[in-house]
Amino acid sequence: MALLGPRQVGKTSLALQIGREVPSLYLDLESTGDRARLAEPVLFLERYSERLVILDEVQRLPELFAELRGLIDAGRRQGRANGRFLLLGSASVELIRQSSESLAGRLAFVELPGLNVLELGAAAEERLWIRGGFPDSVLATSDAASAEWRRQFLRTYLERDIPQLGPRIPAETLRRFWTMLAHGQASLLNAAQLGRALGVDGRTVGRYLDLLVDLLLVRRLAPFHANVGKRLVRAPKVIVRDSGLVHTLLGLDDAEAVLGHPVAGASWEGFVIETLLNLAPEGCRGWFYRTAAGAEIDLLLEWPDQRLWAIEVKRSLSPRLGRGFHQARADLQPEQAFVVIPGEGGYPLADGVEVLGLAQLAERIHGASAL
């Protein structure tokens, strides 16, 4: 199995917890010493055939995948069960590419998202929004310590981690692009406008965006295409997946700074969408809906049986629904419709529309995923 954790969301601590529960060997492939132990990987790893071997930052040693294939196949012939290796990686694009070339049919992928409101509780909702889901950020002792951690993360990721993966993109250029996406959080992609601001063409903008999507740092939310006889928006929405990074890219270090900035509403929308999609079950897909006439739904959850849930996000304790939401409901006829607000809800707003707090709707989605 391979765990994708580009945001370091408890990836190593999870591995260490697993290591305490089952006999295991943990190797960090960013460590020169641990890499040296794998100079002859087959000879070394065969000594630990009865233990779980945890390989962290495995994309740093791509030649290892071919050796693992031989070890896995040899173990299968000897009747050894699955689960001999736990592969951890911070870069999905490289981990998936390298592992799929050598280990097709021999592994499963699990993405580790940030900490969420069900894990930390509804009381931590605003802190999660302001600081984001990185454990070291959200659990920091102060806003200042959290902001400093995120600044250092951005610098390290741009100046060290991404160049090690191969893309030849200047760190400052990529930071400017990432910051532009943060300014336009949860808005429609306008590649031409971004390209003009950066002095590059639309194809280059697409390449930059593909990189951040592959690294699980940005989400490209596709429009829902329904046969409703309406002219539909076709551009995707772009969401920087960690709200704490949105705020750091914009120089906003605490709640007061965020709430006083024009991005606050869009940041909250992106935070809610990301939280709910991360908690949705396997096979549940997320979309947004918008027509040229103004009908709009912030998030559509399409369940595996094609049922639709319509979700509108409002950063207000007294939300009001616009005509566009009602038009969209009439177009799509979703099974259920919700308005998500900060704090707690739990009351009807209109016929067939329920107001819920983020934690309440997250719990409902999580409960539905267990059915």
Secondary structure, 3 states (H helix, E strand, C coil): CEEECCCCCCHHHHHHHHHHHCCEEEEECCCHHHHHHCCCHHHHHHCCCCCEEEEECHHHCCCHHHHHHHHHHHHHHCCCCCCCEEEEECCHHHHHHHHHHHHCCCCCEEECCCCCHHHHCHHHHHHHHHHCCCHHHHCCCCHHHHHHHHHHHHHHHHHHHHHHHCCCCCHHHHHHHHHHHHHCCCEECCHHHHHHHHCCCHHHHHHHHHHHHHCCCEEEECECCCCCCCCECCCCEEEECCHHHHHHHCCCCCHHHHHCCCCHHHHHHHHHHHHHHHHCCCCCEEEEEEECCCCEEEEEEECCCCCEEEEEECCCCCCCCCHHHHHHHHHHCCCEEEEEECCCCCEEEECCEEEEEHHHHHHHHHHHHCC
